[in-house]
């Protein structure tokens, strides 16, 4: 019996990256990051509630450069997931389905993510 070559399904290399594709992938990735970050936040709050040396250790961990990087990543993930979630809620209400609006709302989510994260860190670091 002769074997026929079967068509291969397209892979990511075939597709051109679009904002809708990036937003979907990032929404899933930030959801996973938020779950991991929630465990870190729970650990931090537990150590603070114990007081004494445990609280000092937790504060040193979060205050370290690596701890600040994780806190920044957590806040960035939180803001992106929140803004993109609001975008999805608008879609659930039947708004913003036309292609130009989908692209505009995608870029708006990116801008708002960075603006809100910068505002959080500005106020968290004592800026007034």
C-alpha positions in Angstrom: 0.0 0.0 0.0 1.4 3.4 -1.0 1.7 6.0 1.7 0.4 9.4 0.9 1.9 12.5 2.3 -0.6 14.1 4.6 -0.8 17.8 5.1 0.7 19.2 8.3 -1.3 21.4 10.5 0.1 25.0 10.7 2.3 25.9 13.6 3.2 29.3 15.2 5.9 29.8 12.6 3.3 30.0 9.9 1.2 32.6 11.5 2.0 36.3 11.6 1.9 37.6 15.2 -1.1 39.8 15.9 -2.1 41.8 18.9 -5.1 39.5 19.5 -2.8 36.5 19.6 -0.3 38.2 22.0 -3.1 39.4 24.3 -4.5 35.9 24.5 -1.2 34.3 25.3 -0.3 37.0 27.8 -3.7 36.8 29.5 -3.1 33.1 30.2 0.5 33.7 31.3 -0.4 36.5 33.7 -3.1 34.3 35.2 -0.5 31.6 35.9 1.9 34.3 37.3 -0.9 35.6 39.6 -1.5 32.1 41.0 2.2 31.7 41.8 2.4 35.2 43.1 -0.6 34.6 45.4 1.3 31.8 47.1 4.2 34.3 47.6 1.9 36.9 49.0 0.3 34.4 51.3 3.8 33.4 52.6 4.7 37.1 53.1 1.5 37.8 55.0 2.0 34.7 57.1 5.5 35.7 58.0 4.4 39.2 58.9 1.6 37.8 61.2 4.2 35.7 63.1 6.2 38.8 63.9 9.7 39.0 65.2 12.5 37.3 63.2 10.0 35.8 60.7 8.7 39.3 59.8 12.2 40.7 59.5 13.2 37.8 57.2 10.1 38.4 55.1 10.8 42.1 54.8 14.4 41.4 53.8 13.3 39.0 51.2 10.8 41.3 49.6 13.2 44.3 50.0 16.0 42.5 48.1 16.5 43.3 44.4 15.1 39.8 43.5 12.1 40.3 45.8 11.4 43.8 44.3 11.7 42.2 40.8 9.1 39.6 41.8 6.8 42.2 43.3 7.1 44.4 40.2 6.3 41.3 38.0 3.3 40.5 40.2 1.9 44.0 40.0 2.5 44.2 36.3 0.7 40.8 35.8 -2.1 42.0 38.1 -2.7 45.2 36.1 -2.5 43.5 32.7 -4.9 40.7 33.8 -7.3 43.3 35.3 -7.3 45.6 32.3 -7.7 42.7 29.8 -10.4 41.1 32.0 -12.4 44.4 31.8 -11.9 44.2 28.0 -13.3 40.7 28.0 -16.3 41.8 30.1 -17.0 44.5 27.5 -16.9 41.8 24.9 -19.3 39.7 26.9 -21.7 42.7 26.9 -21.5 42.6 23.1 -19.3 45.8 22.7 -16.1 46.2 20.8 -16.2 43.3 18.4 -15.4 45.1 15.3 -11.7 44.7 14.2 -10.6 48.3 14.6 -12.0 48.4 18.1 -10.4 45.1 19.0 -7.0 46.5 18.0 -7.6 49.8 19.8 -8.7 48.1 23.0 -5.7 45.8 22.9 -3.2 48.7 22.6 -5.2 50.6 25.3 -4.7 47.6 27.6 -1.0 47.7 27.1 -0.7 51.4 27.8 -3.0 51.2 30.8 -1.0 48.3 32.2 2.2 50.2 32.2 0.6 53.5 33.4 -1.2 51.8 36.3 1.8 49.8 37.3 4.0 52.9 37.3 1.5 54.7 39.4 1.4 51.9 41.9 5.2 51.8 42.2 5.4 55.6 42.3 3.1 55.8 45.3 4.5 52.6 46.9 8.0 54.1 46.9 6.8 57.2 48.7 6.2 59.6 45.8 3.5 62.1 46.4 
